[in-house]
Amino acid sequence: MTDQTLDETLLTVGSASPFLPDTHIQFAWDSTCLGLIKTCPRLYQYTMIDGYVAKGESIHLRFGIEYHQALQDYDIARAEGTSHEDAVHSAISELVRRTHDWSVDETVKPGKYKNRQTLVSLVLDYLDHYVDDPAETYIKSDGKPAVELSFRFELDWGPTSGQPYLLCGHMDRVVSFNDQLFVMDHKTTTTTPSQYYFDQYEPHNQMTLYTIAGQVVLNAPVKGVIVRAAQILLDKENRFVSGFTLRTPDQLDEWMEDLRLHLERAEEYATRGYWPMNDTACDKFGGCKFRGVCSKSPSVREIYLKSDFEQLPREEIWSPLRSR
């Protein structure tokens, strides 16, 4: 596996498309795409190939993106020597500017918990809670802080001899904690982050990929991921709990071997032009958003898709190669 910069990637593929030209064979993958294909090939098809999305902006997605961005702005400022107070002021000012026109229905969930006011409050509480953060931002060999790290690296095999598979993604931060290196990842929740909450990350597709990426991109012994869960509370100060999810070399090797088989199957589905339904996953995670469509006869599913979802233009569909 070799590290590859964005410019090198674009020179290789010629565009930001993660697919081989004139095919549905995907060669650039991130944890989002892998999660889709591993969960259900039909879910992957509707999302990545056909570009169907729920109508209206996702509150969860917007809230998560803005929360991550605000913490990254703070971490970068601190790593550059800015004082805590000035870094907080800068991060919050940018957050307020970016969300000035964001409004949601706060009378019903999820808008009750995830809105502009609770977002700003959550960021402020986090930065106050971790003002003396025991996890220190790792400084890379080039002297730059390991914050907001987009990664793209080649595997030693691919769908064609001329195009290896690429693993892509974005890590919020790499930190040193107790003389060991970890990727730091932030999650928000309205439930209590107990041990049961953190158990969901072992095993976990995203966390394993982050561990591998940290080792490859930084050429450093990253042990795993620190998951910092922020519980949104309306009637008192927000709560923050950290959990660790570690990976052994054997676990990483196993994940890579499994990945080979998953991608081989994805290539087969693309070649045949048929993405089978995994009907054992329809009820997972509160129910697949396409469950109502897949429950209908195949002859009428297109009608329900176009009625209940929006279809994005090809250039707007999620791409692991698109710069953040």
C-alpha positions in Angstrom: 0.0 0.0 0.0 1.3 3.4 -0.9 0.2 6.9 0.0 -1.1 9.0 -2.9 -1.8 12.8 -2.9 -5.0 14.3 -4.4 -3.1 15.7 -7.4 -1.6 12.3 -8.1 -5.0 10.7 -7.8 -6.6 13.1 -10.2 -3.8 12.6 -12.7 -4.4 8.9 -12.5 -8.1 8.9 -12.9 -8.6 12.0 -15.0 -11.7 13.2 -12.9 -13.3 13.0 -9.6 -15.4 9.9 -10.5 -14.7 6.9 -8.4 -15.7 4.6 -11.2 -13.8 3.2 -14.2 -14.8 5.1 -17.4 -18.1 4.0 -18.8 -18.7 1.4 -16.1 -20.2 1.1 -12.7 -17.0 -0.6 -11.4 -15.9 1.5 -8.5 -12.1 1.7 -7.8 -12.0 4.4 -5.2 -13.6 3.5 -1.9 -14.1 5.1 1.5 -15.9 3.9 4.7 -19.2 5.3 3.5 -19.2 3.3 0.2 -17.8 0.2 1.9 -20.5 0.4 4.5 -23.2 0.5 1.9 -21.9 -2.4 -0.2 -21.3 -4.5 2.9 -24.8 -3.8 4.3 -26.7 -4.4 1.1 -25.8 -4.3 -2.6 -29.2 -2.9 -3.5 -28.8 0.0 -0.9 -25.4 0.7 -2.6 -27.0 0.7 -6.0 -29.8 3.1 -5.1 -27.3 5.4 -3.3 -24.0 5.3 -5.3 -25.2 4.2 -8.8 -28.7 5.8 -9.1 -28.1 8.7 -6.7 -31.3 8.6 -4.7 -31.4 10.7 -1.5 -34.1 11.6 0.9 -36.0 14.8 0.1 -34.8 17.8 2.0 -31.5 18.5 3.9 -30.5 15.9 6.5 -30.4 17.5 9.9 -28.1 14.8 11.2 -25.6 15.2 8.3 -25.5 19.0 8.6 -25.2 18.9 12.4 -22.4 16.4 12.2 -20.5 18.2 9.5 -20.6 21.6 11.3 -19.7 20.0 14.6 -16.6 18.4 13.1 -15.6 21.5 11.2 -15.8 23.7 14.3 -13.6 21.3 16.3 -11.1 21.1 13.5 -10.9 24.9 13.2 -10.1 25.0 16.9 -7.5 22.2 16.8 -5.7 23.7 13.8 -5.5 27.1 15.5 -4.2 25.6 18.7 -1.6 23.6 16.9 -0.4 26.8 15.2 0.1 28.4 18.6 -3.1 30.4 19.0 -4.3 30.8 22.6 -7.3 28.8 23.8 -9.6 31.9 24.1 -8.7 33.2 20.6 -9.0 29.7 19.1 -12.5 29.3 20.6 -13.5 32.8 19.4 -12.4 32.0 15.9 -14.0 28.6 15.7 -17.3 29.8 17.1 -17.3 32.9 14.8 -16.8 30.8 11.7 -19.5 28.3 12.9 -22.0 31.1 13.4 -21.2 32.6 10.0 -21.6 29.2 8.2 -24.9 28.5 9.9 -26.5 31.9 9.8 -29.3 30.8 7.5 -29.8 27.3 8.9 -33.2 26.7 10.4 -35.0 23.6 11.4 -38.3 22.7 13.1 -37.3 22.7 16.8 -40.7 21.5 17.9 -40.1 17.9 16.8 -37.2 15.5 17.0 -34.5 15.6 15.6 -34.7 19.4 15.2 -35.4 19.7 18.9 -32.0 18.3 19.7 -30.0 19.3 16.6 -30.4 22.9 15.7 -28.2 26.0 15.4 -28.5 26.9 19.1 -27.7 23.4 20.4 -24.8 23.1 17.9 -23.1 26.2 19.2 -23.7 25.2 22.8 -22.3 21.7 22.1 -19.1 23.1 20.6 -18.6 25.6 23.5 -19.2 22.9 26.1 -16.7 20.5 24.3 -14.0 23.1 24.1 -14.5 24.1 27.8 -14.5 20.4 28.8 -11.3 19.6 27.0 -9.4 22.9 27.6 -6.6 20.8 29.1 -6.9 17.9 26.7 -4.7 15.0 27.7 -4.6 13.9 24.0 -2.1 16.0 22.2 -2.2 16.6 18.4 0.5 14.6 16.7 3.0 16.6 14.7 3.9 15.0 11.4 7.5 14.7 10.1 7.0 17.8 8.0 6.2 19.8 11.1 2.5 20.2 10.4 -0.2 19.1 12.8 -2.1 15.9 12.0 -5.4 17.6 11.8 -8.0 17.5 8.9 -6.1 14.7 7.1 -7.6 13.6 3.8 -6.0 10.3 2.7 -5.9 8.4 -0.5 -3.6 5.4 -0.9 -3.3 2.6 -3.4 -3.7 -1.1 -2.8 -1.5 -3.6 -4.6 -4.4 -4.9 -6.6 -7.4 -3.5 -8.5 -10.2 -4.1 -10.9 -7.8 -3.7 -13.9 -4.0 -4.0 -14.3 -3.8 -0.2 -15.0 -5.9 1.0 -12.1 -5.4 -0.2 -8.5 -8.0 0.2 -5.9 -7.8 3.3 -3.8 -8.8 3.6 -0.2 -9.9 7.2 0.7 -11.3 9.1 3.6 -10.8 11.9 6.1 -9.5 11.8 9.6 -10.3 14.5 12.0 -7.1 14.3 14.0 -4.3 12.0 15.1 -3.3 12.3 18.7 -0.7 11.1 21.2 -2.2 9.7 24.3 -0.1 7.9 27.0 2.8 7.7 24.5 0.7 5.9 21.9 -0.9 7.2 18.7 -4.6 7.2 18.0 -7.0 8.6 15.4 -9.5 10.9 17.1 -13.1 10.6 15.9 -16.1 12.6 17.1 -19.7 11.4 17.4 -22.8 13.0 18.6 -25.8 11.2 20.2 -28.9 11.9 22.2 -28.5 8.7 24.1 -26.3 7.9 27.1 -22.8 6.8 25.8 -22.4 3.8 28.0 -20.2 0.8 27.3 -23.0 -0.6 25.2 -22.7 2.5 23.0 -18.9 2.0 22.5 -19.3 -1.7 21.8 -20.8 -0.9 18.4 -17.3 0.1 17.2 -15.8 -3.4 17.7 -15.7 -4.5 15.0 -16.5 -1.5 12.9 -15.7 -0.8 9.2 -14.9 2.9 9.6 -12.7 2.5 12.7 -10.6 -0.3 11.2 -10.1 1.7 8.0 -9.0 4.8 10.0 -6.5 2.7 11.9 -5.0 1.3 8.6 -5.0 4.8 7.1 -3.2 6.3 10.1 -0.5 3.7 9.8 0.0 4.1 6.1 -0.3 7.9 5.7 1.8 8.7 8.8 4.0 5.7 8.6 3.5 5.5 12.4 2.2 2.8 14.8 -1.4 4.0 15.2 -3.0 1.7 17.7 -6.7 2.4 17.0 -9.3 5.1 17.4 -10.4 7.3 20.3 -14.2 7.8 19.9 -15.3 11.0 21.7 -19.1 10.9 22.1 -20.9 14.1 22.8 -24.4 13.6 24.4 -26.7 16.4 23.6 -28.7 17.4 26.7 -31.3 20.1 26.6 -31.8 20.8 30.3 -28.2 20.7 31.5 -24.6 20.8 30.4 -23.8 18.5 27.5 -22.0 15.3 28.4 -18.7 14.0 26.9 -17.4 10.5 27.2 -14.4 8.9 25.4 -13.9 5.2 24.4 -11.1 3.3 22.8 -11.4 0.8 20.0 -8.0 -0.9 19.3 -6.9 -3.1 16.4 -4.2 -5.8 16.3 -2.1 -6.5 13.2 -4.0 -9.7 12.7 -7.3 -7.9 12.8 -6.1 -5.4 10.2 -4.8 -8.2 8.0 -8.2 -10.0 8.3 -10.1 -6.8 7.3 -7.9 -6.4 4.2 -8.5 -10.0 3.2 -12.3 -9.6 3.7 -12.1 -6.3 1.7 -10.6 -8.2 -1.3 -13.7 -10.5 -1.4 -16.1 -7.6 -0.9 -14.6 -5.6 -3.8 -14.5 -8.7 -6.1 -18.2 -9.2 -5.5 -18.9 -5.5 -6.1 -17.1 -5.8 -9.4 -19.2 -8.9 -10.3 -22.4 -7.0 -9.5 -21.3 -4.1 -11.7 -20.4 -6.4 -14.5 -23.7 -8.2 -14.4 -25.6 -5.0 -13.9 -27.6 -6.5 -11.0 -27.3 -5.6 -7.3 -29.0 -8.2 -5.0 -31.1 -7.2 -2.0 -29.8 -8.3 1.4 -33.2 -8.7 3.1 -31.7 -9.5 6.4 -30.5 -5.8 6.7 -33.8 -4.1 6.0 -34.7 -3.6 9.7 -31.2 -2.6 10.9 -30.4 0.8 12.3 -34.0 1.8 12.7 -34.9 0.5 9.2 -33.4 1.1 5.8 -34.7 4.3 4.2 -35.4 2.3 1.0 -37.4 -0.4 2.9 -40.7 0.9 1.7 -39.4 0.7 -1.9 -37.9 -2.8 -1.7 -41.1 -4.1 -0.1 -43.0 -3.4 -3.4 -43.1 -5.5 -6.5 -40.0 -4.9 -8.7 -42.2 -3.7 -11.5 -43.4 -0.6 -9.6 -40.3 0.2 -7.5 -39.2 2.9 -9.9 -42.5 4.8 -9.3 -41.9 4.8 -5.5 -38.3 5.8 -5.9 -39.2 8.8 -7.9 -42.1 9.7 -5.7 -40.3 9.4 -2.3 -36.7 10.4 -3.2 -34.7 12.9 -5.1 -32.3 11.7 -7.8 -29.0 13.6 -7.8 -27.1 14.4 -11.0 -24.1 12.2 -11.5 -21.7 14.9 -10.6 -23.4 15.5 -7.2 -23.5 11.9 -6.1 -21.1 11.1 -3.2 -17.6 10.5 -4.4 -14.6 9.4 -2.2 -12.4 11.4 -4.5 -14.1 14.7 -4.0 -12.0 17.1 -2.0 -13.4 18.3 1.4 
